[in-house]
Amino acid sequence: MALDLTLGLTLAALLIEAVIGYPRILLERAGHPVMWMGRLIAALDREINLDTDSPRHRRIAGVATLVLIVALAGTAGFVTQKLLLMLPLGFLYAAFAGSTLLAQRSLHQYVARVADGLEESLEAGRRAVSHIVGRDPDKLDEGGVARAAIESLAENFSDGVVAPALWMGVGGVAGGAIYKAVNTADSMIGHKDIRHTDFGWASARFDDLVNLPASRLAGMAVVIGAIFVRGASARAAWTAMRRDAAKHRSPNAGWPEAAMAGALGIAIAGPRHYGGKLSVDGLMGEGGRYECTSADIRRALALYRAADGVVVGALAILTLAVVI
């Protein structure tokens, strides 16, 4: 697949998604590609991940699940792109198909709603943040809600924007679709609970692998983006990313989270409750202010917009260089 085509499609997809997002009418009538992937993964989890199976059998079933969803997503993405490019204005149709695999606009909207909620009441903030994080919202005070929103913004900048754009740039719509299938599988079955420790092992490990380059690129985009945001520090972002990224329990999430924390002069992560259990992670932005507010969420959103602009700008330059 020609690199000038895949890069051009990715750039157009980013611009389309940033402007219009995913049309509500499509969501209501046809659902979303991630929802389709989720239904398949849930069905496989239900049908072949049996409580009576041995750990070895469950791990084999999990590998088979990963191979199947990757094959189906890649095939669907390849065929979709091929068919759309045959139509008049096919490049724009293919770019729109690619845009459905990105989450710039929706991520910004969901996180902004948390800031809006917190400014109304703590309970409204908790309700809003429950849509974007897996931790127990009832245990969060104002600072906890704000930190959760900022952490989700930073991590999903990598998972929802940079990573799918990276793999779309490499493999077109098929590359983006494969990435989203893997990432969706990790979010659904890549947990270390009794049911999914073995079944979700392959999905969790492969998700770590495919997110490795994107997380570093996302962190660097935040560092560079901080140059353009008043009150943010690119130097502090770089220092925090290098110092704190490895403290995160995830091999990838710490990079954009630490960069964002350092840039804003705050501390995020640390102790958190999931399913009634306390998870103790290292602080991202250690030494920064821990008590965050809705104003910090809005500062993080400004930094997110700048970092996203860095990604789009870098991709535009790369595309132009390849075309020329």
N, C-alpha and C positions, 0 to 999 in steps of 0.2 A: 504494500500500500504506500503510495507516494507521500513523502513527508510534507510536501507543500499542501497537499489536500487535507491531511489530518490536522496539521497546525491551523490551516485556514478555517476548517470546520470548528475546531475548538475555540478559536478566537471569536468567531461569529456566535457560537453557542453561549459563550460567556456574556457577550453583549446582549443577546436576546433574553437570556435568563435574568440579567440584571435589570432590564427595562420592564419586562412583562411578567416574569416569573412563570409559574405553571397555571394556565387558565383555569379558573374555578369551574367553568362549564365542563371541561374535560375531566376534572377531578370528580365531579358529581355524576357524570354519565359513564365514564370509563375507568375511573380510578387512576392510579399512578403506577409507573413501572416498578417502583420499590414495593408497592402494595402487592403487585402480581408476584414478584419474587418472594415476598414474605409468605404469601399463601402456599406457594410450592414448598418452601422450607418448613413451614408449620406442618404440612401434610406428611412430608418425609419424616419429620421428628415424631409425629404421631404413629406412623405406620411401621417404621423400621427401627426405631429406638425403643426397644421393649425393656421393661423392668426386669424381665426374666433372663435377658441376655447377659453373657459374661462381659467383663470390661474389654477383652480383646475383640469380641464380636461387635461391641458397640463402637470401638475405635475404627474397625474396618467399615462399618456402616457409615460412620461419619466421613471417612475418606471418600467413599462412594458418593455420598451426598454432595460433597464439595466438587468432585469431578463432574457430576451431573449438572449442577447449577451453573458451573463455569461453562460447560459445553453448550447448554441451552442459551444462556445469556449471550455468549460470544456469537453463536449462530444467529440468534435473533437480531443482534446488533449489526452483524455483517450483512445479512439479507435485507434488513430495513434500509441501511445506508445504500446498498447496491440498487435497490428498487427505486428509492427516492431520487437518486442522482440521475436516473433515466428520464425523469419528468421535466417538463419546462419549469424553470426556477427550482430545479431539484436540489441545488446546493443549499438554498434557504430552508427547504423542507428538512433536509438532512441535518442542518445546523439546529433547527428547532427540535428534532428528535434528540440530538445530543444535549440540548439545553435541559431536557427533562431529567438528566442525570446529575445536574448541578443544583446547588442550594444557596446561592448568594443572597437572593432576595428574601426567601422564606426564613433563613437563619437570622437575618437582620430584623425581620418583623417579629419573630418569636422572642428574641432577646429584648427588643424594644418594649414589648408588652410586659416584660418583667419589671422594667424601670417604671412604666406607667402604673402597674399594679402596686409597686412599693410606695409610690407617691400618693396612692389612694389609701392603702392600709397594708399592714403586714400580712393579713390573711389573703388579700388580693394578690400580693406578691408571691406568696406561697403557691396559690392556685396556678399562677402563670408559669412559675418555674417548674412545677410538676410536669409540664408538657415537654420539657427539654432535658431533664436530668432524671436519673434513676434513684437518687437518694431519697430518704424520708423527709418530705417537706415540712411535716409537723414539728420536726426537731430543729428547724432552722429559724434563727432570729433574723433581724434585718440584714446584718452583716453576712450571715450565712446564705441568705437568698441572693444577695448581690454577688458574693464570691462564686456561688454555683452558676449564676448566669454568665459571669465573665469566663469561668473555666470552660463552660459549654461553648461559648462563642469562640474561644481560642482553639479548642480541640476540634470543633466542627468546621472551623476555617480550613484546617488540614484535611479532615475526613470528607467534608461535604463540598469543598471548592477545589483546593489545590490537588488532591489526589485524583479525583475523577478527571480533572482537566489534564493532569500529567499523563494519565493512561489513555485518555482520548487523543491527546497529541501524539502518542506513540502508535495507537492502534485504531484510531477513528471511533465511531460509535460503538463498535464491538469492544474496543479496549475499555471505554468508559462503562459499558454494560457489565463486563466481566468484573471490573473493580466494584461496582455497586452491588453485584450479587455476592461477592466475597464479604464486603463490609456489612451487608444486611445479614448474612449468615452468622458473622461474628457477633452482631448485636443481639441475635435471637438465640443462638445455641452455643456461643463461645464463652459460656459462664462456667465457673468452677464450682457448680453445685452438684449434688449427687447424680442428677439425671444427665447432666451435660459435660461432666469432666472428661469423659472418654469420647462421647459422640461428637462433641464440639471441638475436640482437640485440634483436628486438622484445620478447621475454619479459623480458629483463633490464631494458630501459628502462621497460617498463610496470610491472614489479615495483617499481622505484625510485619511480615515481609514486604507486602505490597505498599504498606504505608510508610515504610522506612525512609525512602527518598523524599516523599511528599512532606513529611513532618519536618524534616530539616529545611526544605525549601520554604515551608510556611513560616517557620521561625525566622528565617532570613528576611522574608517579606515583611514581617512585623517589625524587625529591626530597621529596615530601610523605610518602611512606612512611618515610623516614629519621627523621622526627620521632618515630615510634612505636617505633623500634628502639634499644635501649640501646647506646651506643658508636658509633652512626652520626651523621653530621652532615649535616643538610639544607642548611646554608649552604655547606659544602664541596662537596656534590653539585651545587648550583646553580652555584657558581663553576667547577667542573671541566667541567660540561656546556657552559656558555657558552664556555669557553676552549678545550676540547679536541675537541669533537664534530666540528668541521670538519677535524681532522687525520686522521680515519679515511678509508681508501680508499673506503668505502661512504658515500653521502650520507645514510644513515639509521642504520646500526648504531652510529655514534659517540655518538648522543644517549643511549640507555639505558646503554651501556657506560661513557661518561664519568661519567654521573650516579652509577652504582653504584660506580665506582672512587673518585670523590671522597667519597662518603658513607662508604666503608669505610676511607679513608686509604691506599689501595693504588694501584699502577700496573699496568695491563694493556695488552694489545696489544703494539706494538713489533715487533721482528723475529720472523718465524715461517716454518717450512718447510712448503711444500705441494708434494707430488709431487716431492720432491727439490730444489725450487727455493726460494731464500730470498726472502721477501716482507717488505719493511721498511715498517712503518706507524708513524705517530706514536703516542706513548704517551697512553693515556687515564688521567687522574689523575696527570699529570706532577708529579714531586716526592714522590709517595707511595711506600710501601714496595713494592719489586718482587718480593722473595722471598716468595711466598705459600705457604700451607700448607692442609691439610685444614680447619683451624679457620677460615680465611678463607672457604672454600667454605660452611661451615655459617653463618657470619655473613651471607654473600651470600644464602643460602636464607631466612634470617629476614627480610632486607630484601625479598626477592622476595615472600614471603607478605604482608608489610605493603603493598607496592606493589599487589599483586593485590587486597588488601582495599580499597585506595583506589579502584581501578577499579570494583569491584563496588558499593561505597558510592556513588560518583558516579553510576553508572548507575541505581541504585535511586532516588536523589534526582531525577534527570532523568525517569525513568519516572513517578514520583509526580506531578511537576510537569506533565507532559503529560496524564496521566489526569485530574487535577483541573482 
